[in-house]
Amino acid sequence: MKSKSKILMLAFTAIMLFSCTKERFINESGNLVPKTVDQDPGLPSITVNGAMLHSEAYGHPDSTMIVCIHGGPGGDYRYMLNLKELADYGYRVVFYDQIGSGLSQRFPKSLYSSLGMGALDLIYDELSGVIAHYRTHPNQKVFLLGHSWGAMLATAYAGKYPDAVQGLAIAEPGGLKWDDVVEFVKKTRSFGIWGELSNNVTFLDQFITGKENEHEILDYKSLMVASNNDITGDNDTEPGSIWRPGAVINLAFFELGQQYKPDFAEGISNFKVPVLFFYSGNDKGYPDEWANKISAVYNQVELWKVPGTGHNGIVRDKKAWEETTLPRMLSYFNSL
């Protein structure tokens, strides 16, 4: 009921955008969703491999670097900002919105689709570029901290470049083998939920629609129909916890995954550093046996269950962060 009320309210808002003023149009940047870094020069940004990325860093530039990798594909790092507190403990904490995500620059879907499996190399090269941008000396340690899709990406990167990463902390990767990814999605997004989502999108289409690369409209629609659910243990969608989703890259990467079935654990056996692996106590799609199965690919792994919270809450929920996630991360990072 709450979801339907939200959709009705948002549809009314869309109508008002047309009727209240002649100066505001939904296809103009900044009206439906926040502007990206190429549209708003006031946002903190870096340029990596020809793409402008929304990015910022905290802590002393020469300190051990912790690169925070958000979920998605198509999410943003806003919900991870509790992690900037790691800078208070002597670390250099780096955040960035991945290409086509959050407040970073948008590109047409054809860019990703045309690359095939090379689209993943685009993401790995981007991460290398972010590290290179912030790195101040060759002996500076680099730790990766990934959540959800970001945990999959971080694992794949450590497997691909095992000598480039000196620490790996991850939180609830849906899966690392593609079949596991699909199984996890099915568990956490039931057919009923997808059916409701489809209905909500169709309802919005009566008032607001968008073509394949009309990013503002598609991101807005994705934001409006996105909601957490009682399966993942995140029963509330915290207002302001995200800036804007990247609808185009999300669709492109899911289609590429279905076609090529990537293995995000490839090469991880060559990564000899112990791995810190978080999963939440309230995510019904992530019971103990699933955490044990997914984490079995690492040579050495420390599993840590975060009680009282769900999938996003591992890093977003203040209580869980302060009482469990932060202390365990500090213990792990300080030991390396």
N, C-alpha and C positions, 0 to 999 in steps of 0.2 A: 504494500500500500504506500509506504514511504517512497519507494522507487517510482511509482506511477505519479505521485504528487510532485516529485522532483522533475519528472519529464514534462508534466503539464506546466509547471512554473517556468521551465526553461524554454518551452515552446512559446509561451506568452512573451518571454523576454525577446525571443527571436523576432516575433511579430512587431514588438515595440521598436526594435531597431529600424524597421522599415517605416513605421507610422509616425514616430515622434519627431524625427528630424530628417531633413534632406541631406544633411552634411555627413551622415554616418552610413556606411555601406558595409555589408558583411564581408565583401571580398577585398576590403582595404585592411592593411596590416594594423594591428593593435586594437581593433574593434571587438573581435570575438575572443581572442586569446592574446597573451603578452607577445610583444615583438621579439624576434630573434636577434642575435648579435649583429648580423649584417644589416638589420633594419634599425637598430638602436645602438649607436656608438658609445652610449654611456654605460653599457653592460661590460663587465670584465670578460675579456676574451683572449684567446691565442689563435694563431693560424698554424694548422698542421696539415701537411700534404695538400695544400690548396683549399682547405675547408676552414671556415671560421667556427671555432668551438667556444661555447660558454664555459669558462673555467676560472678557478681561483685557488689560491693556496694559502695555508696558514703555517706559522712556525718559522724557525730559522732556516734560510735557504740551504745551508750546508748540512743540516741534520739528516739522519736516516729518513728516507722518503716512504710515505705510505700513500699509495695511489688507490683512491676509492672508486669502485666501478659499480654503477647503478644497474638496476634491473630493467626489464623490457622484453625484447628490444623495443626501443622507443620511449623509455622512461626518462627521468631526470634525477639529479642528485639532491634535490631539495629535501627529500625525506631522510637523507643520510647525514644531515648537517650536525647531528649530535657528535659525529665522528671528529669534528674539528677540535673537540676537547682533547684529542690525543696530542695536539700541538702544545698543550700545557705541560705535557710530560716529556718534552724534548724532541718531538718528531716533526717532520715537515709533512703536512697533510694536504694532499692534492685532490681536488674535485674537478670533474669535467663532464659535460653532457656529450654523449657520443654523437657522431655525425647523424643529422636528420632527427635528433632527439632533443627534448627539453627546449632550451633556448638557443641551441646551436643551429647553424645554417641548414636549410632544407635543400634537397635535390630531388629530381624526378625519379619515380620508381624505376624507370628504364635503366638508370645508372647502376642500380644494384642487380636488377634482373639480368642485364647484359653480361655481368661479370661471372655469373654462375657461382661455383664454389669460391671463386676469387673474391666474392663479396666478404667472406670471412677474413681473407688476407687484408682487405681494406681496413677492417676493424682492428686486426692485430697490428698492422702498420701504424694505424692511428695511435694505439696505445704506446707503441715504441716512440712515436713522435712526441707524445705528451711527456713521457719520461725524459726524453732528450731535451725538451724545452726547459724543464724545471731542474734538471740535473746540473750541479755546479762543479763537480769534480768526479773523475773516473772511479774513485774508490767509495763513492757514496752508495750505501746499501739501498736496495729497492724492495719494499714489501708490497704485495698486492692484497687488497681487501675487497672482495666481490660479494654482492648479494643477488640471489636469484639468477636471472640471466647473467648478471655480472659475475657470479660465482662460476658459471659455465665458461664464460669468456676468460676469466682469470686462470682457471684450470687449463684450458686449451693453450693459453699463452705460455704458462709455466712448462707445459709439455713440449711446446714448440721451441722455446728458448730457455731451457732449464738453468743455464749459467747466468741468465740476465736477472733472475729473481732470487732473492735471499730469504724470503719469507712469504707464506701464502695462508691467508685467513679467509675462509669462505662461509657463507650463510645460506643454507637451503637452496642449492642448485636443484631445479626441478628434476633433472636427470643429466647424465653425461653421454650415455649412449642414446641414440635417437629414439629407439623403441621405448626406453625409460621416460624420455621427455614426453612422448605421446601418451604413455600410460598415466603420467603425473597430471597432464592437462585434463585427461578424461576424469580423473579422480576429483580434481579440484574445481572443474568447470563442468557440471552435469549438463545433460541434454536439456533439462528444464531451464537451467540458467541461460544456456545459449539461446534457447527458444525465446525467453523473455528479452534477452539482449537484442535479438533479431527484430522482435516486435517493437522495441523501443526505437531502434534505428529507423524502421519503417514509419513509425509515428512521426518522428522528427522530420523525415523526408517530405511530409506534407507541408512543412513550413520552411525548411532550410535544406538544401542539397549541395552536393559538391562533386566536381569531376575528379579524375584520378589524381591530379597533381595540384588541386586547390587546397594547399596545406592548411590554411587558417580554418577553413570550413571543416575539413576532415578531422583536424586535431580537436576542434571544438566538439564535434559530434562524438569523437572517441572519449573525450573528457566527460561529457555529459552522461554517457551510458556506462562508463566504467564504475564499478563499485566493488568493494571487498565483500566477502561472504562468510557465512558461519562455518564453512568447510576449512578455509585457511586460517581461521581463528582471528581474523581482523574484522570485527563486527561493525566497526565504525570507519567511515571514510573521513579522516580528519581534514577539515577545511584548510586549504592553503598548504597541504602537504606535498603537492606537486605544482610545477609551473604549467606545463602543457605536454601532452603526449605527442609522440611522432607516429602518427597513424600510418603514413606511407611506408616508412622503413619497417614498421611492425609487420605489415602485411607482406612486404617483399621478402623479409627474412623467414617468415613462416612458410611461404610458398617455396622458397629455396630449400628449406629444411625438409619439407615433404618430398621434394624432388631428389635431393642428393643425400639425405640422411647422414649428416656429419657425425663424427665421433669426437666429442669434446675431450675425451680422456686419452686420445692418441698421444703417445710419447710421454705421458705423465709418469710412467715407470722410471724414466731417466731423471726425474726430479727427486733428489735424495733428502731434501730438507723436510723435517716434520711439518705436517699441515694441521692447522686448527680449523675444525669443522663444527659450525653451529647449526642447530635446528630447534624449532620452537615446540613448547609443550602443548599449545592449543591448536596447531595445524593438524586437522584430521587426515590430511593427505600425506603427512610426514610422520608416521609412527616410528618407533624404534627400529623395526625391521627394515623399513625403507631407508632410514639414515645409515644403517649398517650396510645395506646393499650398495647404495650410491657411493659411500666413502671407501668401499673395499678396493678401489682402483689405486689408492695412494700407498706408497711404500710404508710411511709412518703417519698415523693420523690420531689426533686427539679429538674425540667427539664430546660436544658439550651441549646439553639440552637446556634451553632457556625457558624457565617456567613462567606461567602466568601471562603469556603473550602469544601472538600468532606470527605469520610469515613476515610481514613488514615490521612488526613490533620488535624483532631482534635488534634492529638498529634505530627504529623510530620511537618506540615507547620509552619514555624517560625513565620510568621505574626499572624496567628490564635492563635498559642501558646502564644505569648507574649501579644496579645491584649485581648484575651478572655479566653482561657483554663486555663492558669496559674493563672490569678487573681481570677477566680471562684474557682479553686482548693484550693488556699491559704485561701480564705474566708471560704470555707467549712471545711478544715482540722483544721484551727485555731479555729473554733467554737466548736470543739469536745473535 
